[in-house]
Amino acid sequence: MRYAAKMTSKGQVTIPKEVRDRFALAAGDYLVFEVKDNRIEVTKAPVPPTEDFDALADRIAERFKARGITRADVAEAIRWARDEKSK
């Protein structure tokens, strides 16, 4: 099946309902765009289980603690990155 969708001036495209239903796409899902030759393939990004995220967050917290990095340090780094991005 082929479906057409028009892109807005902001680069947004509405995925046809039939496609959303077939692939169980919902608000908040992530999509991966892959360029192959002269075409674009779109796939639903796999989302790791919550346990994987929790384990990763724990490992990061341990590394930060070992290096003496505080929540305030992280907040300041985020503020700096956002300021740099807006320039």
C-alpha positions in Angstrom: 0.0 0.0 0.0 1.1 3.6 -0.6 0.0 6.6 1.3 0.7 10.3 0.6 1.1 13.0 3.2 2.0 16.7 2.7 4.8 18.2 4.7 4.2 21.6 6.4 6.6 24.5 6.3 8.0 23.3 9.6 8.8 19.9 8.2 6.0 18.1 10.0 4.0 15.3 8.4 0.9 13.6 9.6 1.2 9.9 9.4 -2.0 8.4 7.9 -4.3 6.7 10.4 -4.1 3.4 8.6 -0.3 3.4 9.0 -0.5 4.5 12.6 -2.9 1.7 13.4 -1.0 -1.0 11.5 2.3 -0.2 13.3 0.7 0.7 16.7 2.1 4.2 16.5 1.0 6.6 19.3 1.8 10.1 20.5 5.2 10.2 22.1 6.7 7.3 20.0 10.0 7.9 18.3 10.7 7.2 14.7 14.0 6.5 13.0 14.6 8.0 9.5 17.1 6.2 7.4 18.3 7.4 3.9 18.9 4.5 1.5 19.9 5.5 -2.0 17.2 7.9 -3.1 14.5 7.0 -0.6 13.7 7.4 3.1 12.8 4.4 5.3 10.9 5.2 8.5 10.8 2.7 11.4 9.4 2.8 14.9 12.3 3.2 17.3 12.5 0.4 19.9 12.1 1.6 23.4 14.2 -0.2 26.0 12.3 -1.6 29.0 12.2 0.7 32.1 14.5 -1.7 33.9 17.2 -1.0 31.3 16.8 2.8 31.9 16.9 2.4 35.6 20.1 0.3 35.5 21.7 2.9 33.2 20.6 5.8 35.5 22.1 4.0 38.5 25.4 3.5 36.7 25.6 7.1 35.7 24.7 8.2 39.3 27.5 6.1 40.7 30.1 7.5 38.2 29.0 11.1 39.0 29.3 10.4 42.7 32.8 8.9 42.3 33.9 12.0 40.4 32.3 14.4 42.8 29.7 15.7 40.3 26.7 17.1 42.0 23.1 17.7 40.9 24.0 21.4 40.8 26.9 20.7 38.5 24.6 18.8 36.1 21.9 21.6 36.2 24.6 24.2 35.4 25.9 22.1 32.5 22.3 21.8 31.1 21.8 25.6 31.4 25.1 26.2 29.6 24.2 23.7 26.8 20.8 25.3 26.3 22.4 28.8 26.2 24.9 27.6 23.6 22.2 26.1 21.5 20.2 29.3 21.4 23.1 31.3 20.1 
